Structures are given as C-alpha cells and as structure tokens.
C-alpha cells in the first residue's frame, strides 16, 4: 500500500512520534495503522498512544443525581464554544439530562425515538431538530449513560462541562462524609482518566498484549541483559502501568501517602461503612471527535519529499 501524507499525519497525531518515524513505520507495516502504532511502541518512538481522533468538538457534559441512587450523564455537542455557553443551549442540555434520568432506553437510537418528557407529542429527535433550527448550529446528543444503584452515586462536573464523571459505590452507609469521599474519587477520575476501577477488570488479553510491547522495548534498551532480568523488568513496568490505569491503584491526588483504595478504605472505616467503588463513567466533551481543521497534509508531503 502506498503511504500517503494524510496517513503519516494521522499516525503522528495518534502517537506523537516524529514524522519520518511515522513514515518508516507505515512503510514497514504496509500502511496498516494498528501495526504501525505497534511498531513505533516496540521501537520506543511513540511518545504516547493518544485517543483516536482529536478532542476538538464543542459542547458540554452535564450530569444529575436523584436521591443518591439514580444518576445520568449526557454529552451534547455544538459547533462553537459560543453556543455551548449560551443559556438556551444549556437549558436544553439540562432537559436532556432529565430525560436520560427518567429513560429506560439502552442505546442512542431508542433514546432519540422516545417521547419527549415535556411534550409527549414529540420525540427527543424532534426536539433536537427544533433546537437546531432555533440556535442555527448543528447540534448532537452524542451519548448518555444512566446508573441505578443500591448504594450511592455521585456526580462531578469539571471546567464548566468540559469533563463529567459519575462514580457508583456499593455502601451500607450513605451520609455527607461518604458522599464527599466519592466526590473526591470522581475528581480523581476527572483528573487522572483511569481506564478501569481495579486490576480485576483488566483482561488477560490486554495484559498479554502489554507484556509483548514491554518485552520488545526492554530488549531494545537492554540487548545484553539475560532473559530472567528482562522478565523482572517487564513485571516492574507492567505493575507501574497498572497503577496508572486502575483507579484504585492510583496515588490519591489529594494525599500522596495513600492510594485511592486506601483513601476509600479509611473513610469507610471512619464511618462504619462497608464500601466498595463499583463503577465510574467519564465523559470528556468532544472526546474522539475530529473537528474541521486546517489541512497540513501538504506540509507533511513537502517534508516527506525532502527526505
């Protein structure tokens, strides 16, 4: 497959690697993007595998909790930040959250086809279409999630709606201290963006895949070290990665002497509670959406041609 400038640009955005490293990786893998990312990681050239696509769309995330047990979070997108800050748009998003918290729908198609709570003669999609006409921008109800808990759910919104988080815990005590603890955990999720609650959620497939990457990196960096030493290095690096991607293993931001798990355990003990963090949902506005941007493929092509 011929490697194009746009392919190099995409790989560069995904990995943070240099332009010529990206070109080489694509040539070595016959233009396969996933294999090119693997190639760069194994050769230590990918600074970080970023989320597919750029966080560039406008809009807001909003969440609501009812009676500490039922919660919903939604992301509604707009074309401009100006509209995202508009009171009419924000009131519409609030109505969408109210719709979601009452909804029994399990996916967006069903949600959009629901009767609108404030006017049953219209569907959610109808109301969205009307709002697009009034505001004069393309709007999108992109996603929602609802949690119904036997324990407690809290919400946290950061940056005026840029990031929203729900955290659910199984707990036999629900009081202000417990809710404050879970709000602090939600702030941790917003700031540190973990992938999992705990190591128990991490699949063996993911662990095996990461071991393969780490092995290639370790052998590249330490070509003369024996296999048993390399194996210990891999275990150490994998444990470090688990502490970054698993919420309960992360260092608690507000007290570096504790992990999140130890912090939750401490608060639970102080309140005579049996409490376990069960789930979190984290929405970031525009996450994974590619916004229209100035095309610099010509610049990439020029640099490629010169090397």
PAZAPA-4460 file (N, C-alpha, C; in steps of 0.05 Angstrom, whole numbers, plus 32768, in hexadecimal, padded with zeros to 4 digits):
% residues 307
    n_x    n_y    n_z   ca_x   ca_y   ca_z    c_x    c_y    c_z   seq   type   mol
   8011   7FE8   8000   8000   8000   8000   8012   8019   8000     1      X     A
   800B   802C   7FEF   801A   8045   7FEE   8014   8056   8007     2      X     A
   8029   805F   8014   8026   8070   802C   8021   808D   8024     3      X     A
   800B   8098   802D   8003   80B3   8026   800A   80C7   803C     4      X     A
   800A   80E0   8035   8010   80F5   8049   7FFA   80F5   805F     5      X     A
   7FE1   80F0   8058   7FCC   80F0   806C   7FCF   80D9   807F     6      X     A
   7FD9   80C2   8076   7FDE   80AC   8087   7FF4   80B2   809B     7      X     A
   8009   80BF   8092   801F   80C8   80A4   8015   80DB   80B9     8      X     A
   8004   80EE   80B0   7FF8   8102   80C2   7FE8   80F5   80D7     9      X     A
   7FD7   80E1   80CF   7FC6   80D3   80E3   7FD7   80C4   80F7    10      X     A
   7FEB   80B6   80EE   7FFC   80A6   8100   800B   80B9   8113    11      X     A
   8014   80CF   8109   8022   80E3   8119   8010   80ED   8130    12      X     A
   7FF7   80F3   8129   7FE4   80FC   813D   7FDD   80E7   8152    13      X     A
   7FDC   80CE   8149   7FD6   80B8   815C   7FEC   80B2   816F    14      X     A
   8005   80B5   8166   801C   80AB   8176   802E   80C1   8180    15      X     A
   802F   80D8   8174   8042   80ED   817C   805E   80E7   8172    16      X     A
   8061   80D3   8161   807C   80CD   8156   8083   80E0   8140    17      X     A
   809D   80E1   8139   80A6   80F2   8124   809B   80EB   8109    18      X     A
   809B   80FE   80F7   808F   80FA   80DC   809D   80E3   80CD    19      X     A
   80B7   80E4   80CC   80C5   80D0   80BD   80C4   80B4   80CA    20      X     A
   80C2   80B4   80E5   80BE   809A   80F3   80A3   808E   80EB    21      X     A
   808F   80A0   80E9   8074   8097   80E1   8074   808C   80C4    22      X     A
   8082   809A   80B3   8084   8091   8097   8091   8076   8096    23      X     A
   80A7   8073   80A4   80B5   8059   80A5   80A3   8043   80B0    24      X     A
   8095   8048   80C5   8083   8034   80D2   806E   802B   80BE    25      X     A
   8062   803E   80B0   804D   8037   809C   8059   8027   8085    26      X     A
   8071   802F   807C   807E   801F   8067   8084   8003   806F    27      X     A
   808D   8000   8089   8094   7FE6   8093   807C   7FD4   8097    28      X     A
   8064   7FE0   809B   804C   7FD0   80A1   8038   7FD2   808A    29      X     A
   8041   7FDA   8073   8030   7FDB   805B   8017   7FEC   805F    30      X     A
   801A   8002   806E   8005   8015   8071   7FF0   800D   8086    31      X     A
   7FF4   7FF7   8095   7FE1   7FEF   80A9   7FE4   8001   80C2    32      X     A
   7FD0   8011   80C8   7FD3   8025   80DE   7FD8   8018   80F9    33      X     A
   7FC8   8003   8100   7FCC   7FF6   811A   7FE7   7FE9   811C    34      X     A
   7FF0   7FDC   8107   800B   7FD0   8108   8021   7FE5   8109    35      X     A
   801C   7FFC   80FC   8030   8012   80FD   8032   801D   8119    36      X     A
   801C   801F   8127   801D   8028   8143   802D   8014   8154    37      X     A
   8028   7FFA   8150   8037   7FE6   815E   8055   7FE8   8158    38      X     A
   805B   7FEC   813F   8077   7FEF   8136   8084   8006   8145    39      X     A
   8077   801D   8146   8082   8034   8154   8086   802F   8172    40      X     A
   8072   8022   817E   8074   801D   819A   808B   800A   81A1    41      X     A
   808D   7FF4   8190   80A2   7FE1   8195   80BE   7FED   8191    42      X     A
   80C0   8001   8180   80DA   800E   817C   80DD   8027   818D    43      X     A
   80CB   802B   81A0   80CE   8041   81B3   80CB   805C   81A7    44      X     A
   80BE   805E   818F   80BC   8078   8182   80A1   8086   8186    45      X     A
   808D   8077   8190   8073   8083   8195   8073   808F   81B1    46      X     A
   8070   80A9   81B2   8070   80B7   81CC   8058   80AE   81DD    47      X     A
   8041   80AC   81D0   8029   80A2   81DD   8015   809C   81C8    48      X     A
   8006   8086   81CB   7FF1   8081   81B8   7FD9   8090   81C1    49      X     A
   7FD3   80A5   81B3   7FBD   80B7   81BA   7FA3   80AB   81B2    50      X     A
   7F8D   80B7   81BC   7F73   80AE   81B4   7F70   80B1   8196    51      X     A
   7F61   809E   818A   7F5D   80A1   816D   7F4C   80B9   8168    52      X     A
   7F57   80CB   8158   7F49   80E4   8152   7F51   80FA   8166    53      X     A
   7F4A   8112   8160   7F51   8128   8171   7F3A   8132   8181    54      X     A
   7F3F   813A   819A   7F2A   8146   81AB   7F27   8162   81A2    55      X     A
   7F14   8167   818F   7F12   8181   8183   7EF6   818C   8181    56      X     A
   7EE2   817B   8183   7EC6   8184   8180   7EBE   8194   8199    57      X     A
   7EAB   81A6   8195   7EA1   81B7   81AB   7E88   81AA   81B7    58      X     A
   7E7E   81B7   81CC   7E66   81AC   81D9   7E6C   81AA   81F7    59      X     A
   7E5A   819C   8205   7E5E   8198   8222   7E55   817C   822A    60      X     A
   7E60   8173   8241   7E57   815B   824F   7E48   8165   8268    61      X     A
   7E32   8158   826D   7E22   815F   8284   7E18   8145   8292    62      X     A
   7E16   8146   82AC   7E0D   812E   82BC   7DFA   8136   82D1    63      X     A
   7DEA   8123   82DA   7DD7   8128   82EF   7DD4   810F   8300    64      X     A
   7DD0   8112   831A   7DCC   80FB   832C   7DB1   80FF   833B    65      X     A
   7DA2   80EA   833C   7D88   80EB   834A   7D88   80D8   8362    66      X     A
   7D83   80E3   8379   7D81   80D4   8392   7D9A   80C2   8398    67      X     A
   7DB1   80CB   838E   7DCA   80BC   8393   7DCC   80A1   8385    68      X     A
   7DB6   8099   8378   7DB4   807D   836D   7DB4   807C   834F    69      X     A
   7DA8   8090   8342   7DA5   8090   8325   7DB3   80A8   8319    70      X     A
   7DC2   80A3   8304   7DD2   80B9   82F8   7DD3   80B6   82DA    71      X     A
   7DD7   80CC   82CD   7DDA   80CC   82B0   7DEF   80E0   82A8    72      X     A
   7DFD   80DB   8293   7E11   80ED   8288   7E0E   80EE   826A    73      X     A
   7E0F   8106   825E   7E0C   8109   8241   7E21   811B   8236    74      X     A
   7E27   8117   821C   7E38   812A   820D   7E27   8134   81F6    75      X     A
   7E25   814E   81F4   7E18   815B   81DD   7E2B   816E   81D0    76      X     A
   7E2F   816A   81B6   7E43   817A   81A7   7E37   8190   8196    77      X     A
   7E47   81A5   8193   7E40   81BB   8182   7E57   81C1   8170    78      X     A
   7E54   81D2   815C   7E6A   81D8   814A   7E7D   81EC   8156    79      X     A
   7E74   81FE   8168   7E85   8213   8172   7E83   8215   8191    80      X     A
   7E99   821F   819C   7E99   8223   81B9   7E85   8239   81C1    81      X     A
   7E81   824C   81AF   7E6E   8261   81B5   7E52   8256   81BB    82      X     A
   7E49   8243   81AB   7E2F   8236   81AF   7E2F   8225   81C8    83      X     A
   7E46   8217   81CD   7E48   8206   81E5   7E43   8216   81FF    84      X     A
   7E4A   8230   81FE   7E47   8241   8215   7E2C   8250   8216    85      X     A
   7E1C   824B   8201   7E02   8258   81FE   7DEE   824C   8212    86      X     A
   7DDF   825E   8220   7DCC   8255   8235   7DB7   8243   8229    87      X     A
   7DAD   8248   8211   7D99   8238   8204   7DA3   821C   81FF    88      X     A
   7DBC   821A   81F5   7DC9   8200   81F0   7DCC   81F1   820A    89      X     A
   7DD5   81FE   821F   7DDA   81F0   8239   7DC0   81E7   8245    90      X     A
   7DAA   81F7   8242   7D90   81EE   824C   7D87   81D5   823D    91      X     A
   7D8D   81D4   8223   7D86   81BC   8213   7D95   81A4   821D    92      X     A
   7DAF   81A7   8222   7DBF   8191   822C   7DB4   8187   8247    93      X     A
   7DAC   819A   8258   7DA0   8192   8272   7D87   8182   826E    94      X     A
   7D76   8189   825A   7D5E   817A   8254   7D65   815E   824A    95      X     A
   7D7B   815C   823B   7D84   8142   8231   7D8D   8130   8248    96      X     A
   7D9B   813C   825C   7DA3   812D   8273   7D8A   8123   8282    97      X     A
   7D76   8134   8285   7D5D   812C   8293   7D50   8115   8283    98      X     A
   7D51   8117   8269   7D46   8102   8258   7D55   80E7   825D    99      X     A
   7D6F   80E9   825E   7D80   80D1   8261   7D7C   80C4   827C   100      X     A
   7D78   80D4   8291   7D75   80C9   82AC   7D5B   80BA   82AF   101      X     A
   7D47   80C2   829E   7D2D   80B4   829F   7D2B   809E   828A   102      X     A
   7D3F   809C   8279   7D3D   808A   8262   7D43   806D   8269   103      X     A
   7D36   805C   825A   7D3C   803F   825C   7D4C   8035   8244   104      X     A
   7D52   8047   8231   7D60   8040   8219   7D7D   8037   821E   105      X     A
   7D86   8024   820E   7DA1   8019   8212   7DB5   8022   81FD   106      X     A
   7DAB   8030   81E8   7DBD   803A   81D3   7DB3   8054   81C8   107      X     A
   7DC3   8062   81B8   7DBC   807C   81AE   7DA4   807B   819B   108      X     A
   7DA2   8067   818A   7D8C   8065   8178   7D71   8065   8187   109      X     A
   7D70   8054   819B   7D57   8052   81AB   7D52   806D   81BA   110      X     A
   7D67   8078   81C4   7D65   8092   81D3   7D5A   80A8   81C1   111      X     A
   7D65   80AA   81A9   7D5C   80BF   8196   7D3F   80BB   818D   112      X     A
   7D35   80A2   818E   7D1A   809C   8186   7D06   809F   819C   113      X     A
   7D0F   80A3   81B4   7CFD   80A6   81CC   7CEB   80BF   81CA   114      X     A
   7CD4   80BD   81D6   7CC3   80D5   81DA   7CD1   80E9   81EC   115      X     A
   7CD2   8102   81E4   7CDE   8117   81F4   7CCE   811C   820E   116      X     A
   7CDB   811C   8224   7CCE   811E   823E   7CBC   8137   8240   117      X     A
   7CC5   814D   8235   7CB7   8166   8238   7CA1   816A   8223   118      X     A
   7CA0   8158   820F   7C8B   8159   81FB   7C8A   813E   81EC   119      X     A
   7C78   812D   81F5   7C78   8111   81EC   7C70   810F   81CE   120      X     A
   7C67   8125   81C2   7C61   8124   81A5   7C7A   8125   8194   121      X     A
   7C91   812A   81A0   7CAA   812C   8192   7CBD   8117   819D   122      X     A
   7CD0   810E   818C   7CE6   80FD   8194   7CFE   810E   819C   123      X     A
   7D11   8101   81A9   7D2A   810F   81AF   7D37   811A   8196   124      X     A
   7D36   810A   8180   7D42   8112   8167   7D33   812B   815C   125      X     A
   7D19   812B   815E   7D09   8142   8155   7D12   815C   8163   126      X     A
   7D15   815A   817E   7D1C   8171   818E   7D38   817B   8186   127      X     A
   7D4A   8167   8182   7D65   816E   817A   7D65   817D   815F   128      X     A
   7D55   8173   814C   7D53   8180   8132   7D48   819D   8134   129      X     A
   7D35   81A1   8146   7D2A   81BC   814B   7D3F   81CE   8157   130      X     A
   7D4F   81C3   8169   7D63   81D3   8176   7D79   81DB   8163   131      X     A
   7D80   81CA   8150   7D93   81D0   813B   7D89   81E8   812B   132      X     A
   7D6F   81E7   8125   7D64   81FD   8115   7D64   8217   8124   133      X     A
   7D5F   8217   813D   7D5E   822F   814E   7D7A   823A   8152   134      X     A
   7D8D   8229   8159   7DA8   8232   8160   7DB9   8238   8146   135      X     A
   7DB3   822A   8131   7DC0   822F   8118   7DDB   8222   8115   136      X     A
   7DE0   820D   8125   7DF8   81FD   8123   7DF0   81E0   8123   137      X     A
   7E02   81CF   8118   7DFD   81B2   811A   7E03   81AA   8137   138      X     A
   7DF0   819C   8143   7DF3   8192   815E   7DF0   8174   815E   139      X     A
   7DFC   8167   8171   7DFB   814A   8172   7DFA   8140   818F   140      X     A
   7DE5   8130   8195   7DE5   8121   81AF   7DF6   8109   81AA   141      X     A
   7E0F   810A   81B3   7E22   80F6   81AB   7E21   80DC   81BB   142      X     A
   7E1D   80DE   81D5   7E1D   80C6   81E5   7E11   80CC   8201   143      X     A
   7E08   80B6   820E   7DFE   80B9   8229   7E03   809E   8237   144      X     A
   7E03   809F   8251   7E05   8087   8261   7DF5   808C   827B   145      X     A
   7DE7   8077   8283   7DD7   8079   829B   7DE0   8063   82AF   146      X     A
   7DE1   806A   82C8   7DE8   8057   82DD   7DD2   8056   82F2   147      X     A
   7DC8   803E   82F8   7DB6   803A   830E   7DC4   8028   8323   148      X     A
   7DC7   8032   833B   7DD8   8025   834F   7DC9   801E   8368   149      X     A
   7DD2   8008   8375   7DC8   8001   838F   7DD7   8010   83A5   150      X     A
   7DEE   801B   839D   7E00   8029   83B0   7DFE   8047   83AE   151      X     A
   7E11   8053   839F   7E12   8070   839D   7E1F   8078   8383   152      X     A
   7E15   808C   8375   7E22   8097   835D   7E26   80B5   8362   153      X     A
   7E3E   80BF   835A   7E43   80DB   835A   7E4C   80E5   833F   154      X     A
   7E49   80FF   833A   7E51   810B   8320   7E65   8121   8326   155      X     A
   7E77   8125   8312   7E8A   813B   8314   7E8D   8147   82F7   156      X     A
   7E8A   8161   82F5   7E8E   816F   82DC   7EA6   8181   82DE   157      X     A
   7EB8   817F   82CB   7ED1   818F   82CB   7ED1   81A2   82B4   158      X     A
   7EDC   81BA   82B9   7EE0   81CD   82A3   7EC7   81D6   8295   159      X     A
   7EB2   81DA   82A5   7E99   81E4   8299   7E8C   81D1   8285   160      X     A
   7E92   81B7   8287   7E86   81A3   8276   7E99   8196   8262   161      X     A
   7EB3   819D   8265   7EC6   8190   8253   7EC9   8173   8259   162      X     A
   7EC9   816B   8273   7ECB   8150   827B   7EB5   814A   8290   163      X     A
   7EA8   8133   828D   7E94   812B   82A1   7E9A   810F   82AA   164      X     A
   7E95   8109   82C3   7E9A   80EF   82CF   7E83   80E6   82E1   165      X     A
   7E7C   80CD   82DF   7E6A   80C0   82F3   7E7B   80AA   8300   166      X     A
   7E78   80A8   831A   7E85   8092   8329   7E70   8084   833A   167      X     A
   7E6E   806A   8337   7E5C   8059   8347   7E6B   8048   835B   168      X     A
   7E60   8047   8373   7E6C   8035   8387   7E56   8024   8394   169      X     A
   7E5E   800C   839B   7E4E   7FFB   83AC   7E54   8003   83C9   170      X     A
   7E40   800C   83D7   7E45   8014   83F3   7E2C   8011   8403   171      X     A
   7E2F   8009   841D   7E18   8006   842F   7E14   801F   8440   172      X     A
   7E25   8033   843C   7E22   804D   8449   7E23   8063   8434   173      X     A
   7E0F   8074   8434   7E10   808B   8422   7E0C   80A5   8432   174      X     A
   7E21   80B4   8436   7E20   80CD   8445   7E31   80E2   8436   175      X     A
   7E34   80F9   8442   7E43   810E   8435   7E60   8107   8431   176      X     A
   7E6C   80F9   8445   7E88   80F2   8444   7E8D   80DD   842D   177      X     A
   7E7B   80CA   842B   7E7D   80B6   8416   7E7A   80C3   83FA   178      X     A
   7E67   80D5   83F8   7E63   80E3   83DE   7E7A   80F5   83D7   179      X     A
   7E86   8102   83EB   7E9E   8113   83E6   7EB5   8101   83DD   180      X     A
   7EB8   80EA   83E9   7ECD   80D7   83E1   7EC9   80D0   83C3   181      X     A
   7EB1   80C9   83BC   7EAC   80C0   83A0   7EAF   80D7   838D   182      X     A
   7EA8   80F0   8396   7EAD   8107   8385   7ECB   810B   8380   183      X     A
   7EDB   8107   8395   7EF8   8109   8392   7F02   80F4   837F   184      X     A
   7EF7   80DC   8380   7EFF   80C7   836D   7EF7   80CF   8351   185      X     A
   7EE0   80DB   834E   7ED7   80E4   8333   7EEA   80FA   8329   186      X     A
   7EF4   810B   833A   7F07   8120   8332   7F21   8112   8329   187      X     A
   7F29   80FD   8336   7F40   80ED   832E   7F3D   80E1   8312   188      X     A
   7F25   80D7   830D   7F1F   80CB   82F3   7F21   80E1   82DD   189      X     A
   7F16   80F9   82E3   7F17   810F   82D0   7F33   8117   82CA   190      X     A
   7F44   8118   82DF   7F60   8121   82DB   7F72   810D   82CF   191      X     A
   7F6F   80F3   82D7   7F83   80DF   82D0   7F7A   80CB   82BB   192      X     A
   7F60   80CC   82B4   7F55   80BD   829D   7F5D   809F   829E   193      X     A
   7F57   8090   82B3   7F5D   8074   82B3   7F4C   8065   829F   194      X     A
   7F54   804C   8298   7F45   803C   8286   7F33   8028   8294   195      X     A
   7F3C   8020   82AC   7F2E   800B   82BA   7F2B   8013   82D8   196      X     A
   7F17   8007   82E5   7F15   800B   8302   7F2C   7FFD   8311   197      X     A
   7F30   7FE3   830A   7F44   7FD3   8318   7F51   7FC0   8305   198      X     A
   7F66   7FB3   830E   7F74   7FA0   82FD   7F63   7F88   82F5   199      X     A
   7F4F   7F82   8306   7F3D   7F6C   82FF   7F2E   7F70   82E5   200      X     A
   7F2B   7F89   82DD   7F1D   7F8F   82C4   7F2F   7F8C   82AB   201      X     A
   7F49   7F8C   82AF   7F5C   7F8B   8298   7F5D   7F6F   828D   202      X     A
   7F58   7F6D   8273   7F57   7F53   8266   7F73   7F47   8263   203      X     A
   7F75   7F2D   8262   7F8E   7F1F   825E   7F99   7F26   8243   204      X     A
   7F87   7F2A   8230   7F8F   7F31   8215   7F9E   7F4C   8215   205      X     A
   7F94   7F5F   8224   7FA1   7F7A   8226   7FBD   7F77   8233   206      X     A
   7FBE   7F67   8249   7FD8   7F63   8257   7FEC   7F56   8245   207      X     A
   7FE4   7F41   8236   7FF6   7F33   8224   8000   7F45   820E   208      X     A
   7FEE   7F56   8204   7FF5   7F69   81EF   800A   7F7D   81F9   209      X     A
   8005   7F88   8211   8018   7F9B   821C   8033   7F8E   8222   210      X     A
   8033   7F75   822B   804C   7F67   8230   805C   7F64   8217   211      X     A
   804F   7F5F   8201   805D   7F5D   81E7   806A   7F77   81E0   212      X     A
   805C   7F8D   81E4   8067   7FA8   81DE   807F   7FAD   81F0   213      X     A
   807B   7FA8   820A   8090   7FAE   821E   80A9   7F9D   8219   214      X     A
   80A4   7F84   8211   80BB   7F72   820B   80CC   7F7D   81F4   215      X     A
   80BE   7F86   81DF   80CD   7F91   81C8   80DC   7FAA   81D0   216      X     A
   80D0   7FBB   81E0   80DD   7FD3   81EA   80F6   7FCC   81FB   217      X     A
   80F2   7FBA   820D   8108   7FB3   8220   811F   7FA6   8211   218      X     A
   811A   7F95   81FD   812F   7F89   81EE   813E   7F9D   81DD   219      X     A
   8130   7FB1   81D3   813C   7FC6   81C3   814E   7FD7   81D5   220      X     A
   8145   7FDD   81ED   8154   7FEF   81FF   816B   7FE0   820D   221      X     A
   8168   7FC6   8210   817C   7FB6   821F   8183   7F9C   8210   222      X     A
   8190   7F9F   81FA   8195   7F87   81E9   81A7   7F72   81F5   223      X     A
   81B7   7F7A   8209   81CA   7F67   8215   81C0   7F5B   822F   224      X     A
   81A9   7F63   8239   819F   7F58   8252   8193   7F3C   824E   225      X     A
   8197   7F2A   8262   818B   7F0F   8260   816D   7F0F   8262   226      X     A
   8160   7EFA   8258   8143   7EF8   8256   8136   7EFB   8272   227      X     A
   8142   7EEF   8287   8135   7EF1   82A1   8134   7F0D   82AC   228      X     A
   8148   7F1D   82A6   8149   7F39   82AF   8134   7F49   829F   229      X     A
   8133   7F43   8284   811F   7F51   8273   8103   7F4B   827D   230      X     A
   80FE   7F32   8285   80E4   7F2A   828F   80DC   7F3A   82A8   231      X     A
   80EF   7F3E   82BA   80EA   7F4E   82D2   80E5   7F6B   82CB   232      X     A
   80F3   7F75   82B7   80EE   7F91   82AF   80D2   7F94   82A4   233      X     A
   80C9   7F80   8295   80AE   7F81   8289   8099   7F82   829F   234      X     A
   809C   7F70   82B3   8089   7F6F   82C9   8088   7F8A   82D7   235      X     A
   809F   7F96   82DB   80A0   7FB0   82E8   8092   7FC6   82D8   236      X     A
   8097   7FC5   82BE   808B   7FDA   82AD   806C   7FD5   82AB   237      X     A
   8064   7FBC   82AA   8048   7FB6   82A8   8039   7FBF   82C1   238      X     A
   8045   7FBA   82D8   8039   7FC3   82F2   8037   7FE1   82F2   239      X     A
   804B   7FEF   82E8   804A   800C   82E7   8033   8015   82D5   240      X     A
   802F   8008   82BE   8019   800F   82AC   7FFE   800A   82B9   241      X     A
   7FFC   7FF3   82C8   7FE2   7FED   82D6   7FDB   8003   82EA   242      X     A
   7FF0   800E   82F7   7FEB   8024   830B   7FE2   803D   82FD   243      X     A
   7FE7   8040   82E3   7FDE   8057   82D5   7FC2   8054   82C9   244      X     A
   7FBB   803C   82C0   7FA2   8039   82B2   7F8C   802E   82C4   245      X     A
   7F92   8024   82DC   7F7E   801A   82EE   7F78   802E   8304   246      X     A
   7F60   8038   8306   7F59   804D   8319   7F62   8047   8335   247      X     A
   7F5B   8030   8340   7F61   802A   835C   7F7E   8027   8362   248      X     A
   7F8E   8022   834D   7FAC   801F   8351   7FBA   803A   834E   249      X     A
   7FAB   804E   8343   7FB8   8068   833F   7FBF   8076   835A   250      X     A
   7FD4   8086   8359   7FDB   8096   8371   7FC5   80AB   8373   251      X     A
   7FBA   80AE   838B   7FA4   80C1   8390   7FAF   80DD   838E   252      X     A
   7FA4   80EC   837C   7FAE   8107   8375   7FAF   8119   838D   253      X     A
   7F9C   8117   839F   7F9A   812A   83B5   7FAB   8121   83CE   254      X     A
   7FB6   8109   83CC   7FC8   80FF   83E2   7FDB   80EA   83D6   255      X     A
   7FF3   80F3   83CF   8006   80E1   83C2   800F   80C9   83D2   256      X     A
   8008   80C8   83EC   800F   80B1   83FC   7FFB   809A   83F9   257      X     A
   7FE4   80A0   83EC   7FCF   808C   83E9   7FCA   8085   83CC   258      X     A
   7FC2   806C   83C7   7FB6   8066   83AD   7F98   806D   83AF   259      X     A
   7F8A   806D   8399   7F6D   8072   839A   7F5F   805D   83AA   260      X     A
   7F68   8044   83A7   7F5C   802E   83B7   7F5F   8032   83D5   261      X     A
   7F77   803B   83DD   7F7C   8040   83FA   7F6C   8057   8404   262      X     A
   7F69   806C   83F3   7F59   8083   83FB   7F3C   807B   83FF   263      X     A
   7F30   806B   83ED   7F15   8062   83EF   7F12   8050   8408   264      X     A
   7F25   803F   840C   7F25   802D   8424   7F25   803D   843E   265      X     A
   7F35   8052   843E   7F38   8063   8456   7F1D   8071   845D   266      X     A
   7F11   807D   8448   7EF7   808B   844D   7EE2   8077   8455   267      X     A
   7EE1   8060   8448   7ECD   804B   844F   7ED0   8043   846C   268      X     A
   7EE8   803F   8475   7EED   8037   8491   7EE4   804C   84A4   269      X     A
   7EEA   8066   849E   7EE3   807C   84AF   7EC4   807F   84B2   270      X     A
   7EB6   8075   849E   7E98   8077   849E   7E8A   805D   84A3   271      X     A
   7E99   8048   84AA   7E8D   802E   84B0   7E7F   8022   8498   272      X     A
   7E8A   8027   8480   7E7D   801F   8468   7E8C   8008   845A   273      X     A
   7E7D   7FF7   844D   7E89   7FE4   843A   7E86   7FF1   841E   274      X     A
   7E9B   7FFB   8413   7E99   800A   83FA   7EAD   8000   83E5   275      X     A
   7EA4   7FFD   83CD   7EB5   7FF5   83B6   7EAE   8006   839E   276      X     A
   7EC2   8011   8391   7EBD   8020   8378   7EB7   800B   8363   277      X     A
   7EA0   800E   8357   7E96   7FF9   8344   7E9A   8001   8327   278      X     A
   7E96   801B   8321   7E96   8023   8305   7E9B   8041   8303   279      X     A
   7EA6   8049   82EC   7EA7   8066   82E6   7EA1   8069   82C8   280      X     A
   7E96   8081   82C1   7E92   8089   82A6   7E9F   80A4   82A3   281      X     A
   7EB0   80A7   828E   7EBE   80C1   8289   7EB9   80C9   826C   282      X     A
   7EAC   80E0   8269   7EA8   80EC   824F   7EB8   8105   824D   283      X     A
   7EC7   8108   8237   7ED5   8121   8231   7ECA   812C   8217   284      X     A
   7EC3   8146   8218   7EB6   8152   8201   7EC7   8150   81E8   285      X     A
   7EBB   8146   81D3   7EC8   8143   81B9   7EDC   812D   81B7   286      X     A
   7EDD   811C   81CC   7EF0   8106   81CC   7EEE   80F4   81B4   287      X     A
   7F03   80F2   81A4   7F03   80E1   818D   7EF6   80EC   8174   288      X     A
   7EEC   8105   8176   7EDF   8111   815E   7EF4   8122   8150   289      X     A
   7EF6   811E   8136   7F08   812E   8126   7EF9   8147   811C   290      X     A
   7F02   815E   8124   7EF6   8177   811C   7F04   8180   8102   291      X     A
   7EF5   8190   80F2   7F01   819C   80DA   7F1A   81AC   80E2   292      X     A
   7F30   81A8   80D4   7F49   81B5   80DA   7F58   81BD   80C1   293      X     A
   7F6B   81CE   80C4   7F7C   81D5   80AD   7F8C   81BC   80A5   294      X     A
   7F8B   81B5   808C   7F98   819D   8082   7FB6   81A3   807D   295      X     A
   7FC7   8195   808C   7FE3   819A   8088   7FF0   8182   807A   296      X     A
   7FE0   8172   806C   7FEA   815B   805D   7FFF   8164   8049   297      X     A
   7FFB   817C   803D   800E   8186   802A   8029   818B   8036   298      X     A
   8028   8194   8050   8041   8199   805E   8050   817E   8063   299      X     A
   8040   816A   806B   804B   8150   8070   8057   8144   8056   300      X     A
   8048   8147   8040   8052   813D   8027   806C   814A   801E   301      X     A
   806E   8164   8024   8086   8173   801D   809E   8168   802C   302      X     A
   809A   8164   8046   80B0   815A   8057   80B7   813D   804F   303      X     A
   80A3   812D   8049   80A9   8112   8040   80B9   8111   8026   304      X     A
   80B2   8123   8014   80BF   8124   7FFA   80DC   812D   7FFD   305      X     A
   80E2   813C   8011   80FC   8147   8015   810F   8134   8024   306      X     A
   8105   811C   802C   8115   8109   803B   8117   80EF   802C   307      X     A
***
